[in-house]
Amino acid sequence: MPSIDRRDFLKGGAGAAIALSGIAPGFLSGKDDRTVQVGIIGVGGRGRSLLRLLLRRQDTLVNAICDINPAAIQKSLEMTAEAGVAAPAQYQDGEEDFRNLLVRDDLDAVIVATPWLWHTTMATAAMKAGKAVGVEVPAAITVEECWDLVDTSEQTGMPCMILENVCYRRDVMTVLNMVRQGLFGELIHCQGGYQHDLRGIKFQPGAEFGPGAEGEAVWRTHHSIKRNGELYPTHGVGPISKCLNINTGNRLETLTSTATKSRGLHNYIVAKGGDDHPNAEVRFKLGDIVTTVIKCANGETIVLSHDTNLPRPYSLNFRVQGTKGIWMSDNRSIYIEDLSPEPHTWEPLDNYAERYDHPLWTRYTRESEGAGHGGMDFFVIHAFVESVKRRVPPPIDVYEAASWSVISPLSEQSIAAGSSPMQFPDFTRGKWSKRASSFALTDEY
């Protein structure tokens, strides 16, 4: 299959920039048989899970990979060998070697799956090199970085998609389908969050983190030491934003954040390593539970919860509530006035699952089997690849990457100022009221 012509793609990118500025994109440009040539920066656990999905596709070639960890490179090469494809070129000569990957002329797109501090640097460098970018979450950790993503995408005409997989979770998409069909009436309030006991990830093995640990414990724990805020907002706010039409007729306006005291990580270190463990002296800045309240331009409210340092079952804590009904994810329950069997009584969401299952899931159930996170990883990679092939804006774009990621630094500022309100930047520069959504409007991607 022929690869995408560089000049042709750049023309498409310029067209995408026009669409991103507020003109509805030509969402369906028709299928084609082109191959998307991909490079991956960061092939740790998350990067390799995305590599596996790309290797399953017939319309992608992974021509280059980059990681400073030799073991990660080796595991990736074993995966490509097992898939029966040519070994990708490898870039592993220090933290800046990703720039050598970006100058290759056989890459149409780049996926960034590295520690958070590198996301914006690598994504903007990729766009400047003429590559479409899929960047893992969060896309940025400062307000300035969020603007860098938007400005670079607009200036280069290259698309940047935040790879927020939870937007494609099956129950989330079922509820989105119901929202769009008016079953909840006018939306009033939504809720979400990242409630996930990460103590065993932040410390590996035992009470260790940093260079002697493995995986995310090498770097993620340092954010908990130095930062106090909603550090991981996109899993919660992403799906909610799609229900509330954020940046496509609505926008996030203000937030306030409040943090509890910090006890969980210290207690975990003492429990695993004892009072005399060196890390028992570390003072963690991150409050055990951070609560953020957001006000939207159209009058709705959102509550986000960051809860990763205490013992608890996993939950993203979704709630969608409107003038006609409410859904709450933790008990998979729903209530629709005049439609639910008993007044004031919950019923299972499963009662609606078949009728309102999103067409994307209906079409790609088999293809998504075995993909990470219950299949939703298939859909986010599928959307990225298809948008690159079709030369149209991605369904989760750079404005969403910025407006969702900026919650972290704004929440840090709010907490530091005694839970004072913070204004969201308008990354669309006023175009949010007229922009049209392209997310999950068909059964194609």
C-alpha positions as CSV (number, residue, x, y, z in Angstrom):
1,M,0.0,0.0,0.0
2,P,1.4,3.4,-0.9
3,S,2.4,5.7,1.9
4,I,1.0,9.2,2.5
5,D,2.7,11.9,0.4
6,R,4.4,14.4,2.6
7,R,3.3,17.5,0.7
8,D,-0.2,16.2,0.3
9,F,-0.4,15.6,4.0
10,L,0.9,19.1,4.8
11,K,-1.8,20.6,2.6
12,G,-4.3,18.5,4.5
13,G,-2.8,19.7,7.8
14,A,-3.3,23.3,6.7
15,G,-6.9,22.5,5.9
16,A,-7.2,20.9,9.3
17,A,-6.0,24.1,10.9
18,I,-8.8,26.0,9.3
19,A,-11.3,23.4,10.6
20,L,-9.8,23.6,14.1
21,S,-10.2,27.4,14.0
22,G,-14.0,27.0,14.0
23,I,-15.2,25.7,10.6
24,A,-16.8,22.3,10.8
25,P,-14.5,19.7,9.2
26,G,-15.4,17.5,6.3
27,F,-15.6,14.6,8.7
28,L,-15.8,11.8,6.2
29,S,-13.5,11.9,3.3
30,G,-13.9,8.3,2.3
31,K,-11.7,5.3,3.0
32,D,-8.4,4.7,1.2
33,D,-5.7,2.1,1.2
34,R,-2.8,4.3,2.3
35,T,-0.4,3.2,5.0
36,V,0.3,5.5,7.9
37,Q,3.9,5.4,8.9
38,V,4.4,5.8,12.6
39,G,7.2,6.5,15.0
40,I,6.8,5.9,18.8
41,I,8.7,8.0,21.3
42,G,8.6,6.1,24.6
43,V,8.1,2.3,24.5
44,G,7.7,1.6,28.2
45,G,4.7,-0.3,29.3
46,R,2.2,2.2,27.8
47,G,4.1,2.7,24.6
48,R,4.4,-1.0,24.0
49,S,0.7,-1.5,24.6
50,L,0.1,1.1,21.8
51,L,2.8,-0.6,19.6
52,R,0.9,-3.9,20.0
53,L,-2.3,-2.3,18.6
54,L,-0.4,-0.7,15.7
55,L,1.1,-4.1,14.8
56,R,-2.3,-5.6,14.7
57,R,-3.4,-3.1,11.9
58,Q,-3.0,-3.6,8.2
59,D,-2.7,0.1,7.5
60,T,0.2,1.1,9.7
61,L,3.9,0.6,9.7
62,V,6.0,1.4,12.8
63,N,9.3,2.6,11.2
64,A,11.0,4.0,14.3
65,I,11.0,3.7,18.1
66,C,12.8,5.8,20.8
67,D,13.5,5.1,24.4
68,I,16.4,5.7,26.8
69,N,15.8,2.3,28.4
70,P,17.6,-0.5,26.5
71,A,15.2,-3.1,28.0
72,A,12.2,-1.3,26.6
73,I,13.8,-1.2,23.1
74,Q,14.6,-4.9,23.3
75,K,11.1,-5.8,24.3
76,S,9.7,-3.8,21.5
77,L,11.9,-5.5,19.0
78,E,10.7,-8.8,20.2
79,M,7.2,-7.7,19.6
80,T,7.9,-6.7,16.1
81,A,9.7,-9.9,15.4
82,E,6.8,-11.9,16.7
83,A,4.5,-9.9,14.5
84,G,6.6,-10.8,11.5
85,V,7.4,-7.3,10.5
86,A,10.7,-5.5,9.9
87,A,12.5,-4.2,12.9
88,P,12.0,-0.4,13.4
89,A,14.9,1.9,13.6
90,Q,16.0,2.5,17.2
91,Y,16.8,5.8,18.9
92,Q,18.2,5.4,22.4
93,D,21.3,7.6,22.6
94,G,20.2,10.0,25.4
95,E,17.2,12.1,26.2
96,E,17.5,14.3,23.1
97,D,17.8,11.4,20.6
98,F,14.1,11.7,19.8
99,R,14.9,14.7,17.7
100,N,16.9,12.5,15.3
101,L,13.8,10.3,15.0
102,L,11.7,13.3,14.1
103,V,13.8,14.3,11.1
104,R,13.1,11.0,9.3
105,D,11.1,11.5,6.1
106,D,9.3,8.1,6.4
107,L,7.1,9.1,9.3
108,D,3.6,10.6,8.9
109,A,2.7,10.5,12.6
110,V,4.4,10.2,16.0
111,I,3.0,8.9,19.2
112,V,4.4,10.3,22.5
113,A,4.1,7.9,25.4
114,T,6.9,9.2,27.7
115,P,6.9,10.6,31.3
116,W,4.7,13.7,31.6
117,L,7.4,16.3,31.7
118,W,8.4,15.4,28.1
119,H,5.0,15.4,26.5
120,T,4.8,19.0,25.3
121,T,8.4,19.2,24.3
122,M,8.2,16.2,22.2
123,A,4.7,16.9,20.7
124,T,5.6,20.4,19.7
125,A,8.9,19.2,18.2
126,A,7.0,16.6,16.2
127,M,4.6,19.1,14.8
128,K,7.4,21.4,13.8
129,A,8.9,18.5,12.0
130,G,5.7,18.0,10.0
131,K,4.3,15.0,11.8
132,A,0.8,14.5,13.2
133,V,1.0,13.8,16.9
134,G,-0.8,11.5,19.2
135,V,0.2,12.4,22.8
136,E,-0.5,10.5,25.9
137,V,-2.3,12.1,28.9
138,P,-1.8,14.7,30.3
139,A,-0.6,16.5,27.2
140,A,1.0,19.3,29.3
141,I,1.6,20.3,32.9
142,T,1.8,24.1,32.8
143,V,-0.4,26.8,31.4
144,E,2.5,27.8,29.1
145,E,2.9,24.3,27.8
146,C,-0.9,24.2,26.9
147,W,-0.5,27.4,24.9
148,D,2.6,26.0,23.2
149,L,0.6,23.0,22.0
150,V,-2.2,25.2,20.6
151,D,0.2,27.8,19.0
152,T,2.4,25.1,17.4
153,S,-0.5,23.2,15.9
154,E,-2.1,26.4,14.5
155,Q,1.3,27.7,13.2
156,T,2.4,24.4,11.5
157,G,-1.1,23.2,10.5
158,M,-0.3,19.8,12.0
159,P,-2.9,18.1,14.2
160,C,-2.3,17.0,17.8
161,M,-4.6,14.5,19.3
162,I,-4.6,13.7,23.1
163,L,-5.0,10.0,23.4
164,E,-7.7,10.0,26.1
165,N,-8.9,6.4,25.9
166,V,-11.7,6.8,28.5
167,C,-13.7,8.8,26.0
168,Y,-14.2,5.5,24.2
169,R,-15.2,3.4,27.2
170,R,-18.3,1.4,26.3
171,D,-20.6,2.6,29.1
172,V,-19.4,6.1,28.6
173,M,-20.2,6.0,24.9
174,T,-23.6,4.5,25.6
175,V,-24.4,7.4,27.9
176,L,-23.1,9.9,25.4
177,N,-25.4,8.4,22.8
178,M,-28.3,8.7,25.3
179,V,-27.3,12.4,26.0
180,R,-27.3,13.2,22.3
181,Q,-30.8,11.6,21.9
182,G,-32.1,13.7,24.7
183,L,-32.9,11.1,27.4
184,F,-31.3,13.1,30.1
185,G,-32.9,16.4,29.0
186,E,-30.8,19.4,29.5
187,L,-27.6,18.6,31.3
188,I,-27.0,20.3,34.7
189,H,-24.2,18.6,36.5
190,C,-21.5,16.1,35.8
191,Q,-18.9,14.3,37.9
192,G,-15.7,12.3,37.2
193,G,-12.3,11.7,38.6
194,Y,-9.3,9.5,38.9
195,Q,-9.8,7.3,42.0
196,H,-7.2,4.6,41.8
197,D,-4.9,3.2,44.5
198,L,-1.5,3.9,42.9
199,R,0.7,3.3,45.9
200,G,2.1,0.1,44.4
201,I,2.9,1.9,41.2
202,K,4.6,4.9,42.8
203,F,6.8,2.6,44.9
204,Q,8.5,-0.5,43.4
205,P,9.6,-2.7,44.9
206,G,8.5,-2.1,48.4
207,A,9.0,1.5,49.4
208,E,11.4,2.4,46.6
209,F,11.1,5.0,43.9
210,G,13.4,6.8,41.5
211,P,16.4,5.2,39.7
212,G,16.2,2.0,41.7
213,A,12.6,1.3,40.9
214,E,10.7,0.1,37.8
215,G,8.1,1.6,35.5
216,E,6.2,4.7,36.6
217,A,7.8,4.6,40.0
218,V,11.0,5.9,38.4
219,W,9.3,9.3,37.7
220,R,5.7,9.5,38.8
221,T,6.3,9.7,42.5
222,H,8.3,12.9,42.1
223,H,5.1,14.7,41.0
224,S,3.5,13.7,44.3
225,I,6.5,15.2,46.2
226,K,6.6,18.5,44.4
227,R,3.0,19.2,43.3
228,N,-0.4,19.6,45.1
229,G,-3.3,19.6,42.7
230,E,-5.5,17.6,40.3
231,L,-2.5,15.9,38.7
232,Y,-4.4,13.5,36.3
233,P,-7.7,15.2,35.2
234,T,-8.3,14.0,31.6
235,H,-9.7,10.5,32.4
236,G,-12.5,12.2,34.3
237,V,-13.1,15.5,32.4
238,G,-12.6,14.1,28.9
239,P,-15.8,12.0,28.6
240,I,-17.8,14.6,30.5
241,S,-16.5,17.3,28.1
242,K,-18.0,15.3,25.2
243,C,-21.4,15.2,26.9
244,L,-21.2,18.9,27.6
245,N,-19.9,20.0,24.2
246,I,-16.8,21.7,25.7
247,N,-15.1,23.8,23.0
248,T,-17.9,23.1,20.6
249,G,-20.7,25.4,21.9
250,N,-19.6,25.4,25.5
251,R,-16.4,26.0,27.5
252,L,-14.8,25.5,30.9
253,E,-14.8,28.9,32.6
254,T,-13.5,28.8,36.2
255,L,-12.4,26.3,38.8
256,T,-11.7,26.0,42.5
257,S,-9.6,23.2,44.0
258,T,-9.2,22.0,47.6
259,A,-6.7,19.4,48.9
260,T,-6.8,17.3,52.1
261,K,-3.8,16.7,54.2
262,S,-1.2,14.1,53.0
263,R,-0.9,10.8,54.8
264,G,-1.3,7.9,52.4
265,L,2.1,7.8,50.8
266,H,4.1,8.3,54.0
267,N,2.1,5.6,55.7
268,Y,2.7,3.2,52.8
269,I,6.4,3.7,53.0
270,V,6.5,3.0,56.7
271,A,4.3,-0.1,56.3
272,K,6.5,-1.5,53.6
273,G,9.9,-0.3,54.7
274,G,9.6,0.6,58.3
275,D,10.1,3.8,60.3
276,D,13.8,3.8,59.5
277,H,13.5,3.6,55.7
278,P,15.2,6.6,54.1
279,N,12.0,7.5,52.2
280,A,10.1,7.8,55.5
281,E,11.7,11.3,55.7
282,V,10.2,12.4,52.4
283,R,7.4,15.0,52.7
284,F,4.8,14.6,50.0
285,K,3.1,17.8,48.9
286,L,0.2,16.1,47.1
287,G,-3.0,16.0,49.3
288,D,-4.5,12.5,49.5
289,I,-7.8,13.7,47.9
290,V,-8.1,16.7,45.7
291,T,-11.5,18.0,44.8
292,T,-12.0,20.4,41.9
293,V,-15.3,22.2,41.1
294,I,-15.6,23.7,37.5
295,K,-18.2,26.1,36.2
296,C,-19.1,26.0,32.5
297,A,-20.1,28.8,30.2
298,N,-23.6,27.4,29.7
299,G,-24.2,27.1,33.5
300,E,-23.3,23.5,34.2
301,T,-21.0,22.4,37.0
302,I,-18.4,19.6,37.1
303,V,-16.8,18.0,40.1
304,L,-13.5,16.1,39.7
305,S,-11.8,14.0,42.3
306,H,-8.1,13.0,42.4
307,D,-7.7,10.1,44.9
308,T,-4.6,7.9,44.4
309,N,-2.8,7.6,47.7
310,L,-5.3,5.7,49.9
311,P,-6.6,2.2,49.9
312,R,-9.7,2.0,47.7
313,P,-11.2,0.1,44.7
314,Y,-10.7,1.7,41.3
315,S,-13.4,4.2,40.1
316,L,-13.7,7.0,37.7
317,N,-16.8,8.1,39.6
318,F,-18.8,9.3,36.6
319,R,-22.1,11.1,37.1
320,V,-24.2,12.7,34.3
321,Q,-27.3,14.5,35.5
322,G,-29.9,16.5,33.6
323,T,-33.5,17.7,33.8
324,K,-34.9,14.3,33.0
325,G,-32.5,11.8,34.6
326,I,-29.2,10.7,36.0
327,W,-26.5,8.1,35.5
328,M,-23.9,7.1,38.1
329,S,-21.1,4.7,37.0
330,D,-20.0,3.2,40.3
331,N,-23.2,1.2,40.7
332,R,-24.0,1.1,36.9
333,S,-27.3,2.7,37.7
334,I,-29.5,5.1,35.9
335,Y,-32.9,6.8,36.5
336,I,-34.9,8.4,33.7
337,E,-38.1,10.2,34.8
338,D,-41.2,8.8,33.2
339,L,-39.2,6.0,31.6
340,S,-37.6,4.0,34.5
341,P,-40.0,1.4,35.8
342,E,-40.4,2.7,39.3
343,P,-40.4,6.4,40.4
344,H,-37.4,7.5,42.5
345,T,-35.8,4.0,42.0
346,W,-32.5,3.1,40.3
347,E,-32.4,0.6,37.5
348,P,-29.3,-1.0,35.8
349,L,-27.7,0.8,32.9
350,D,-27.6,-2.6,31.3
351,N,-31.4,-2.2,30.6
352,Y,-30.4,0.4,28.0
353,A,-27.0,-1.0,26.9
354,E,-28.2,-2.9,23.8
355,R,-30.6,-0.2,22.5
356,Y,-28.1,2.7,23.0
357,D,-24.8,0.9,22.5
358,H,-22.8,3.4,20.4
359,P,-22.4,2.4,16.7
360,L,-18.6,2.4,17.0
361,W,-18.8,-0.4,19.6
362,T,-21.4,-2.3,17.7
363,R,-19.2,-2.2,14.6
364,Y,-15.8,-2.9,16.1
365,T,-16.6,-5.2,19.0
366,R,-14.5,-8.0,17.5
367,E,-11.6,-5.8,16.5
368,S,-11.4,-4.3,20.0
369,E,-11.1,-7.7,21.7
370,G,-7.8,-8.1,23.6
371,A,-7.0,-4.3,23.3
372,G,-6.0,-2.6,26.6
373,H,-8.4,-1.2,29.1
374,G,-11.4,-3.3,28.1
375,G,-11.0,-2.5,24.4
376,M,-11.1,1.3,24.6
377,D,-7.4,1.5,23.6
378,F,-8.4,0.1,20.2
379,F,-10.8,3.0,19.6
380,V,-8.4,5.8,20.5
381,I,-5.7,4.5,18.3
382,H,-8.2,3.7,15.5
383,A,-9.4,7.3,15.6
384,F,-5.9,8.7,15.5
385,V,-4.8,6.5,12.6
386,E,-8.0,7.2,10.6
387,S,-7.8,10.9,11.0
388,V,-4.2,10.9,9.7
389,K,-5.2,8.7,6.8
390,R,-8.1,10.9,5.9
391,R,-6.2,14.2,6.5
392,V,-9.0,15.6,8.7
393,P,-8.8,17.0,12.3
394,P,-8.7,14.3,15.0
395,P,-12.0,13.8,16.9
396,I,-10.1,14.8,20.1
397,D,-8.1,17.8,19.1
398,V,-5.4,20.2,20.4
399,Y,-7.9,22.5,22.0
400,E,-9.2,19.6,24.1
401,A,-5.6,18.6,24.9
402,A,-5.0,22.1,26.2
403,S,-8.3,22.7,28.0
404,W,-8.3,19.3,29.8
405,S,-4.6,19.3,30.7
406,V,-4.6,22.9,32.0
407,I,-6.8,21.8,34.9
408,S,-3.7,20.5,36.6
409,P,-1.7,23.8,36.9
410,L,-4.9,25.8,37.5
411,S,-5.8,23.5,40.4
412,E,-2.3,23.9,41.8
413,Q,-2.6,27.6,41.7
414,S,-6.1,27.5,43.3
415,I,-4.9,25.3,46.2
416,A,-1.8,27.5,46.7
417,A,-4.1,30.6,46.9
418,G,-6.5,29.1,49.5
419,S,-8.9,27.5,47.0
420,S,-9.4,30.7,45.1
421,P,-11.2,30.7,41.7
422,M,-9.0,30.4,38.6
423,Q,-10.0,31.4,35.1
424,F,-9.6,29.0,32.2
425,P,-7.7,30.4,29.2
426,D,-9.8,30.3,26.1
427,F,-7.5,28.2,23.9
428,T,-10.0,28.6,20.9
429,R,-9.6,32.4,21.0
430,G,-13.3,32.9,21.0
431,K,-14.3,30.2,18.5
432,W,-15.7,27.7,20.9
433,S,-19.3,28.9,20.5
434,K,-19.3,28.1,16.8
435,R,-17.0,25.1,16.5
436,A,-18.6,21.8,15.5
437,S,-17.8,18.5,17.2
438,S,-16.6,15.5,15.1
439,F,-16.4,13.0,17.9
440,A,-18.0,9.7,17.4
441,L,-20.7,10.9,15.1
442,T,-20.6,7.8,12.9
443,D,-19.7,4.2,13.2
444,E,-16.4,4.7,11.4
445,Y,-14.1,6.3,13.9
